[in-house]
Every structure is written in structure tokens, then in C-alpha cells.
Amino acid sequence: MMPDSDSSSLSTTSATTTTVSSSPTYLTGEKDDPLLPSPSEICRIFHDGQATWANILSMVDDFPPGRWPTTSLDPYITLMDVPGLPTKLPRGKKIYGRPLWRVPRLETAPTHTEDTDKDWDPELVHGRRVDFNLETESPLHCRLSLEAASHLLFDSTETADSIAVLTLCWSYILSVRLLEMQGQQVKYTLHRLWPQPGESDKPGLVRLDGASPALVRWLCAVLSPELGWSGSGKGLPPWAASLQEHLVIETSEPVPDSPSPPSSTEATELLLEFCRLFNLETEGNQNKQWDQLAPCRAGFFAALALPFYRFMGLRPQLPFPRLTCPDGSRFNDTSGTSIRGYLRDLRYFMTLSLHPLSLGSTLWSVFWQPDIDCNLVSPWLAAVLDILEPAIKAKNLEKLLKAFALRRPRVALWWLALALLGDLSILDWIRRYATTCTEKYGYGSLSPPDPMFSAWTGTKQSFLDQEITACYMEPSDQIPWADILRRRFDFNLQGSGPMLLSWRPFGCVAKRSVEPDLWPYLETKRAHQYQSFLWYSMTKRGFRTSDPGFRRNTGRSIEVARDDLTRLSPGRECHENHHSINLEPSKTSTLRMMSFLVEDATGSRHWSNAAMSEQSRQHPWLRGWEGLATMEVECRGSAEAIEGVKAPSWFLGEWIRGEHDGGDQAQGEGGLVTA
């Protein structure tokens, strides 16, 4: 811990100051306490947080309305090593997968030269099972409103007038691509809108003079309040959506019916025709300083967020469309390049969109600071909220999202996607998270980090993603708990307990007090590395396929989108303050750290693993804590295709392959045992 000073504790949830409360709901610093931070630390972190985020907001003012930090609107910055959804999918509600990690193997083992050993690498270990939902029962209903939050993001009416239609078009393209990968047929249903002749001034007008019959028929199905298309199976893809209100589609000529709806490729071309018809940009205007959000790209982002909205019970709210064909066109032949590129790489974007839990972990990493200890989370988040509250209160979405983009562009992209769908309760999430570390009452928090998703997107979310910078050779070496827990995590890649903690553990312990199993690993800087992702299904015609990720699959480089995680200091000494900082974020994070500390590399939970004195165990924060009474138990289905927490030892591997006592089982890839 840092040296103490005479500064008292402080806190804020607004600009109003109050006297320090003795209430247990507020964080009060203590000197030389094993868990509580000192008053000077609380003061320092609070003011550092204010300085850091105030500086970010000051940079936002350099961007004109409608202009965004360069590269921050490029969806490809999020792909990195994301695996693509398999091109051929089973028909079913779920598909499963496991990340493959390379973990240093430091035990001495005989070297084998037999041909049967060539495909076996004892350092490759599969991680926890990840479930992806491929089916839902009903479409997500989108409400149209003249006061939709999307209006707060646009400096012109072009995007606001078109985003409802564009979002539903992308919803169809994503959904139909999934059905095609499953081998399903797509058909029009009996539900549709009927084009009207003449002119109307009603809200929700789409005038399609000059459009092809195929485009008119498609939009009549896509924009219908009752879903105008379906697959040949029972359920619907997770992106399926419909509008609650009836739109008015006008055409000057009658439109012949079309027997079959477009494929995903054909629908993309119809989308481009729609953009040409209304002079809607698809590329955006970009220079070295700023970028502009094109309407078609905005619709793509919004559609990718539909599964997350469904998962969290959010309600999409979009502006009423009002589209009439202008004279002339500035839409050139190359303008469809990026849109066709999105279609070509759609299965990578689908993977990210289909796992809301991991997406949630990314969202809250926008506030994560790598050098903030667990017990100092409260003053850091209190400072963040103090600076952002005026923008939140004013519903200044553009200012908030630009600040996020300057700090963490890969994360801000998903905040933008959520905002485009228009549910303003995400602003309340920010307030609630900053004071409780949970975003929505009655829901488990999405804030725990996901090392797999971090590797996929190149966005660090926790201390587990930080590099190990030191080796510890002597028994007397003092080792930071953060390094010890990183090593323990390598032994528990299939568990979820360690991933509950994102903020840095505090304190050190002598190497002699650490379980001997970890000693060889503490003496090297080698750490686990992400390798690939194994897709598999549990259907009768089950399959397995490995995917190394976007960059290795395509050979394409990703535009660099650098995070700005610099922590600034106001450059002045802390003095006594009279704010009140909520206790819960610091206490919650510290107790998560304790749950991690008491579990050793083998999974045994005991106080001795935390190297805490008997007196420290009586700490007020630990009263009633049941950390030792719970054990992480994995749920394994009887049909689960993959088993084993880590690769077998060299002797067990030989025995499995039948080299001892006539064993007749075969060793599967990556240390997995298969019958």
C-alpha cells in the first residue's frame, strides 16, 4: 500500500458535497489495514480519476458534431482473432465451442519420437465451454418514436430518417445468412405491407418510386409488423426483428409479387440499391483526424446489437423513417465495397454478436484501469461518474460515446451499437455500475472479464490479460498477488471463478508461502497464450472444427486502434474532502479477490492459500463471507464432447494410447481424450 497521509476519505455520486458519513454503505479509509485502503490512497485515486476523465472529455470538444475519432467507426478493429461461425451449421438451438490455450509445461518428461505422438502437444489445453444460441421463438419488436434516442447521435436527418429501415434490412441479412449456413430454405409469409399510390405526409413514409419490384417486395416483408419471412425450421435466428408500427410504402406503379425472398447475397445488393435510391452513404467520410458515421454502417452496428438487446430485455426504439427519392445521385460504383466486405466476413461479426455475456464484459472494460487495485475501485468509479454525470443527465450520447472512443475504440463501437437501438436505460446502467458494480437490478452483472473475448478482440479487460514482467527465483522473493493469481489461472482454464475479477489484486507474499506447484511457473515469464477455437455440436451428426481466427484465416491486418489508458494526476496534494464514496464496488472486488486467493492451483480452498494471519481473517469485510463454503463445480452434460481440465501427464498419455497394459484408447487433438 502507498504511504499514508492525513487526508480523509471522500466520495461523490454528484457535484453536491456532504459531510463524511459513518454509514457502512460508504468507504472510509484506514491506515495499515490488510484490506481497506488508506485515506490518502482514496483521495489520490479519486482525484486521478477526475483528472483522467476530465482530460478525455476536453478532447471530445475538438470534434465537430457528427465527427468521430478516426478508425473508431471501423467494425474490423474488433475482429483480430475472432473465430468465424462455421460455414456449415447443424440445425439446432445451440452450438458449442472451447478456446484452445498454450500453457507452458515445465515438468520434465521423456521425449517421444513415435509417429503417433506428432499431433499431440502437451502444452495445448482447452478452456471452458462456451454456448452460442442459434434460435429464438419470436422476433424482437422495435418501437418507432418521434423522440427516439438515436436522434441524439446524428447531426443530420439522413441517418435518423433511414436507420429503422437499414437496421431491419441488416437484421434480415444476418438472419438469412445463418439459415443458409444451416441448410434451411427461406420463404415469404402471408404477412406483408402493401404499397400505396399517391402522396402522404404521415410519419413512417417510405416512397419507393424508381425502385425495382424485388426491392419493393422485400421491403414490404422486412418492414411488416408481423414477420414477413421465415425459415424452414421451427425457430428464428437471434437477429430476427420486426417493427411494431405500420409504415407507409408508396410507389407510382403496381408491383408484381415475387415467389421467393432474396438470399443474403441478393439482399445485400437490394440494400445497396436502396442506398442508391435515397443517396445514403455507405462508406463514411474519413480523414486523418475524424470519421463520419454512414447510415448503412449505422444500421449494421444496430443489427449486431439485437441479440444483446434480446438477452438483456432492452426495447429497441428507432426514429420514424421518412424517405423520398431525391433528384440526382452521388452514390458511385465503388460505394458498395465495404458493405459487400461485411457480407463476406459476416460469420466473424456473427460470432461476436451471438454471445451477449462476453459482449457485456467488453462494455464495462471501458472504465477498467490496469493500475487500480481492487480496494480502490470505489473512488475510481466515483470520479468517473462525477465527470460523466453532466453528460448523462443531459442525455448527451454523442459526447459520452466519443469519450469512450478516445479511451477504448474497440469497446466504444459496441456502446455505439447499443445507443443506435435507442433504449436510454443504458445511461442508468452507467450510474448503477459506478456505484454498485452491477448494471441492472435483478440481473447478474456482466462486468466480470472474459480472457477469451479479450484475445478475440485485442481488448484487455483484466489483470489476467497483463504481461508477466518478473521472475521470482528465491524463496524469500516478495511476489505480487496479481502474478500468483495469473499462474493459478493457468491451472484452471476451464473454471469460471477466476474470471469474476478484473481489477488488480493488491499485496505481496513471500514465495515460500506459495504452493510448490507454482514455483517453476513463477521462475519464468512464459504465460498462457490464446491459440484457436474449437467449434463442436452435440447433435447426432456432431462435428468438430478448429478456427485460428480472422487474421490467420484471411491474412489481413487489422487497423491499429490504440487504447488510451494513461492515468493522469492533477499535480496537487490531496486535502480533506467531504464527499461520500460508495463502499460496494471496492468491497465487492476485494471479496472476489479473496475468493481467488484462498484457492490454490489444485482447486483446494483453504485460508492458508491466502497467507493471511488469524487476526486478518476477522476483518469486518469478511464477517459472514462464505468464500470457503463454496466450491466451483462444473456442470458437465452427459453428452459433452470434450472432457478434461488439462492435458494428461506424459505417462497417462502413453497409457491412454495403449503403450502400457494394452490400453486401447486414442489421444485426441490438443490433449483431449476421445473414444
Number of C-alpha atoms within 10 A of each C-alpha: 16 10 10 15 14 12 19 21 29 31 29 23 21 16 12 10 14 13 11 18 16 10 11 10 12 19 29 23 21 18 17 13 12 16 23 24 24 26 23 25 26 29 25 24 25 29 24 21 25 25 19 20 23 19 14 19 19 10 13 23 12 12 15 10 15 14 20 25 21 19 23 28 25 19 17 19 21 24 23 22 26 29 27 23 21 20 11 13 20 20 18 16 13 16 21 17 22 21 27 23 22 19 22 17 16 10 9 7 10 7 8 11 8 7 7 11 14 9 12 16 14 20 17 23 28 29 24 18 20 14 14 16 16 22 20 17 11 14 20 22 19 21 19 22 17 14 13 20 23 24 19 17 21 19 14 11 11 18 25 24 22 24 25 28 26 24 27 25 26 28 25 28 26 24 24 28 21 28 25 17 16 18 15 16 15 19 15 20 15 11 16 20 22 18 22 15 15 9 13 14 8 10 17 23 20 23 25 23 16 12 18 13 15 19 18 27 23 25 24 20 23 27 26 22 21 21 21 21 22 22 20 12 14 10 16 23 25 26 31 28 31 24 24 16 17 15 23 23 23 20 19 14 14 10 16 10 11 13 9 15 21 22 17 20 15 13 20 21 17 21 23 20 18 23 20 22 22 21 18 22 23 22 20 16 13 16 10 8 12 17 21 20 22 17 24 28 25 22 24 23 26 26 29 24 26 28 22 21 19 19 12 13 10 18 18 27 25 28 25 25 25 21 19 15 17 9 8 10 12 11 18 10 8 9 18 20 11 15 18 15 10 17 18 11 15 17 22 23 22 20 16 22 22 22 18 21 18 21 21 21 22 27 22 22 21 23 19 22 20 18 13 18 23 25 28 28 29 30 34 29 31 29 27 26 26 23 23 22 19 13 16 19 10 8 15 16 23 22 21 21 22 25 26 27 29 23 20 23 29 29 25 24 23 23 24 24 19 23 26 31 30 28 18 21 13 17 19 13 16 22 22 16 20 25 24 19 24 22 24 18 9 7 9 10 18 22 25 26 29 27 22 23 22 22 21 22 19 18 23 23 29 22 25 25 22 15 13 17 9 12 16 18 13 12 13 12 14 15 21 15 19 22 22 23 20 20 24 23 21 23 20 19 23 20 17 17 18 23 18 19 25 28 28 26 26 18 14 16 17 16 21 14 15 20 15 12 14 17 18 14 21 23 13 16 13 16 18 21 15 21 17 23 24 18 21 22 22 17 13 7 8 12 14 13 11 17 20 18 19 22 15 15 13 9 8 10 12 14 14 10 19 16 17 13 16 11 16 16 16 13 9 8 11 20 15 13 16 17 22 26 28 26 22 21 25 28 22 19 24 26 20 21 25 19 24 23 24 19 24 24 20 11 14 11 21 16 17 16 17 20 16 14 11 10 8 13 13 10 13 11 14 16 9 7 12 10 18 14 8 9 13 11 9 11 8 11 8 6 9 13 18 17 14 13 17 21 21 18 14 16 13 13 21 17 18 20 19 15 13 13 8 10 12 13 14 17 22 14 15 19 23 21 19 13 7
